Amino acid sequence: MGGGRYYEGALYGRVIEPLQRGLHARVAALVPPGLRVLDACSGAGGLALRLAADARDVVGVDHAPAMVAWAERQRRRAGAAGARARFVAGDVARALAAEGDGAFDLATMVLALHEMPAATRAPALRELCRLAERVLVVDFRVPMPRNAAGLRNRALEVAAGPTHFRAYRDFVRRGGVPGVAAAAGVACAHLRDLDRGAMAAFELTRG
Ligand SMILES: C[S@@+](CC[C@H](N)C(=O)[O-])C[C@H]1O[C@@H](n2cnc3c(N)ncnc32)[C@H](O)[C@@H]1O
């Protein structure tokens, strides 16, 4: 089981996730209503619960127990949307191995690929492309623009600690989402830039 970083759980849910609400709203706008959705690396659960407002159902998966506990706490307070969501603790490359191919209509993965150790990225992307026909991946653009959004994101990557920053640097060296997707053998199309060009949404499909 992953996790164990100082910002997981309440600190992420109370301080960091609220800063992502605008981003999550833009991701939710890319997801048609009525779908079975997998939110991979669901963190404090805000995006999954937002998607559950319009989805048929949503499964959030995260390997950090403190994140899943926080998300579950938010789910219980989320009324009807909460009833359509569930959170699973585990590595996204393995946690839903018992589910059949195409069990979900769509999977999302927001701001997670850049923090994964290099060896775990390709298995995670391949598993998402097995589980869902369409996979929306949102992460940092490479290179990060030198505007206010880019400088803020870079500062947050440093603040997240040396292990996190090393993984981010490796993600940059490998060409960001398109480079990692190519190495994993999955097709990757750029959908749109977000966060003043500091992030982008990509659609991944089985190659
Ligand atoms: C920066 S947070 C983003 C959370 C959420 N997607 C959001 O937009 O708020 C990245 C999350 O990915 C999770 N994560 C990283 N690698 C993972 C893996 N291999 N399997 C499951 N969760 C993972 C971390 O535990 C963390 O909660």
Ligand as a Chemical Component Dictionary entry (heavy atoms), coordinates in Angstrom:
data_LIG
# 
_chem_comp.id                   LIG 
_chem_comp.type                 NON-POLYMER 
_chem_comp.pdbx_formal_charge   0 
_chem_comp.three_letter_code    LIG 
# 
loop_
_chem_comp_atom.comp_id 
_chem_comp_atom.atom_id 
_chem_comp_atom.alt_atom_id 
_chem_comp_atom.type_symbol 
_chem_comp_atom.charge 
_chem_comp_atom.model_Cartn_x 
_chem_comp_atom.model_Cartn_y 
_chem_comp_atom.model_Cartn_z 
_chem_comp_atom.pdbx_ordinal 
LIG C1  C1  C 0  -1.724 14.976 -6.208 1  
LIG S1  S1  S 1  -2.889 13.789 -5.653 2  
LIG C2  C2  C 0  -4.280 14.141 -6.733 3  
LIG C3  C3  C 0  -5.562 13.602 -6.178 4  
LIG C4  C4  C 0  -6.800 13.819 -7.039 5  
LIG N1  N1  N 0  -6.698 13.117 -8.317 6  
LIG C5  C5  C 0  -7.093 15.277 -7.243 7  
LIG O1  O1  O 0  -7.167 15.718 -8.399 8  
LIG O2  O2  O -1 -7.290 15.986 -6.238 9  
LIG C6  C6  C 0  -2.257 12.260 -6.321 10 
LIG C7  C7  C 0  -2.910 11.032 -5.699 11 
LIG O3  O3  O 0  -2.488 9.888  -6.428 12 
LIG C8  C8  C 0  -2.389 8.805  -5.518 13 
LIG N2  N2  N 0  -1.564 7.769  -6.170 14 
LIG C9  C9  C 0  -0.314 7.891  -6.675 15 
LIG N3  N3  N 0  0.109  6.733  -7.213 16 
LIG C10 C10 C 0  -0.916 5.843  -7.076 17 
LIG C11 C11 C 0  -1.094 4.482  -7.464 18 
LIG N4  N4  N 0  -0.127 3.800  -8.094 19 
LIG N5  N5  N 0  -2.272 3.871  -7.174 20 
LIG C12 C12 C 0  -3.250 4.565  -6.515 21 
LIG N6  N6  N 0  -3.126 5.857  -6.116 22 
LIG C13 C13 C 0  -1.987 6.492  -6.403 23 
LIG C14 C14 C 0  -1.785 9.446  -4.283 24 
LIG O4  O4  O 0  -1.975 8.661  -3.126 25 
LIG C15 C15 C 0  -2.530 10.784 -4.247 26 
LIG O5  O5  O 0  -3.699 10.692 -3.473 27 
# 
loop_
_chem_comp_bond.comp_id 
_chem_comp_bond.atom_id_1 
_chem_comp_bond.atom_id_2 
_chem_comp_bond.value_order 
_chem_comp_bond.pdbx_ordinal 
LIG C1  S1  SING 1  
LIG S1  C2  SING 2  
LIG S1  C6  SING 3  
LIG C2  C3  SING 4  
LIG C3  C4  SING 5  
LIG C4  N1  SING 6  
LIG C4  C5  SING 7  
LIG C5  O1  DOUB 8  
LIG C5  O2  SING 9  
LIG C6  C7  SING 10 
LIG C7  O3  SING 11 
LIG C7  C15 SING 12 
LIG O3  C8  SING 13 
LIG C8  N2  SING 14 
LIG C8  C14 SING 15 
LIG N2  C9  SING 16 
LIG N2  C13 SING 17 
LIG C9  N3  DOUB 18 
LIG N3  C10 SING 19 
LIG C10 C11 SING 20 
LIG C10 C13 DOUB 21 
LIG C11 N4  SING 22 
LIG C11 N5  DOUB 23 
LIG N5  C12 SING 24 
LIG C12 N6  DOUB 25 
LIG N6  C13 SING 26 
LIG C14 O4  SING 27 
LIG C14 C15 SING 28 
LIG C15 O5  SING 29 
# 
